[in-house]
Amino acid sequence: MAERKDYYRILGVDRNATQEEIKKAYRQKVKEWHPDRHRENKEQAEQKFKEIQEAYEVLSNPEKRKLYDNLGFVPDESTAYAGSGQRGSSTGDIFEDFFGNGFGMGEHISDIFDTFFGTGGGRSRSSRKNFAREKGDDIHVAVTLKLEEILYDVKKVIEYTRYEECSHCNGTGAENGNSFETCPRCNGNGVIREEQKSFFGSFVRTYTCPTCNGVGKIISRRCSYCAGSGKVTKRERIEVTIPAGVPDNYTMKVRGKGNAGKYGGPYGDLIIQVRVLPDERFIRKGSDLETEISISYLKAVLGGTIKIPTLEGYIEEKIPEGTNPGTVLRFRNIGLPELGGGKRGDLYVRINVIINKPSRKEKKNSEAITRRNTC
């Protein structure tokens, strides 16, 4: 019987690890033990790589993980009972032999097994398949804009590097797309059968061959153009239109502009994150803007014309006599546009009054105003 493996130890995670922790550990182990990084000891690396794949296949599946935690192995749907000389007996028969018919279970034993293990006890299926098409990875890029740039739709050219399907091997990684040989681990069956023992008896565990992923064949000669990866790097340059009024951290998706898929699978997507830089003059509140200006005490008392900053330059506005500190002026439709079109927001201007020691002239004018107001 094959030695049972500690999948948690193989991935280097705790038995209570979350799915995200398992996925992160798997990615790290795959990078660490990829055979291409251990050319001096490739056989050992390939064995470790297979164990990592096998461990992740079980622990990333909640049902398989539950079975593994309970039994120490994962019975396959095609598992057959091999104990007590009853070759080919169904799993329902195993339960019936173990518990007897005194509980009135009878034909419902298979349903109990299905509930306990998450799969029918007597069913079987073949795991052999063709190379599975896999979607390529997404590519993430960031675009930085100034606040005034999002007043209108803006076009930006994005340059990045991505993987494209190798035309020499059609993405298979095999020379000319047809350099394959029968998998030596499963002899071309795509599945591996191992005898396992549990408190129910002996089982024949059938699972997908981790070497060929159930295909039954492996690459015999790697593609000379892509070194067997099935992909080649290419510098990509595309122009995208970023809509007016986008918020900070806005995300856009350009379909099919990510990395090439595996075995002819579809391309991933290009994910664009738009960063809008803060502007020291304004505070953004949705599509509205807030700012402050400071005026002299004399101008606040006498009134006059002030300059107000906007994203498109300065505008002039008259303020009345006796403008109080903290007065907020509202200017409609000169803020930011709403995302997706529609009207623009407003600009709110808070008036700060600077009170300095008056000059002789200012003091004289103030006294004259005071006398006039008291008359």
URJO-V106871 format. One record per helix or strand of 3 or more residues. SS is the DSSP state (a for helix, b for strand). FROM is the first residue (numbers start at 1). LEN is the number of residues. Records with the same first field share a line. If there is no record, write none. Layout:
SS->FROM-LEN, FROM-LEN
This chain:
a->7-5, 19-15, 35-3, 39-21, 62-10, 91-9, 106-12, 147-5, 175-3, 297-6, 360-15
b->139-7, 154-12, 180-3, 191-8, 201-8, 217-3, 231-12, 250-5, 270-7, 283-3, 288-9, 304-7, 313-7, 328-4, 347-8
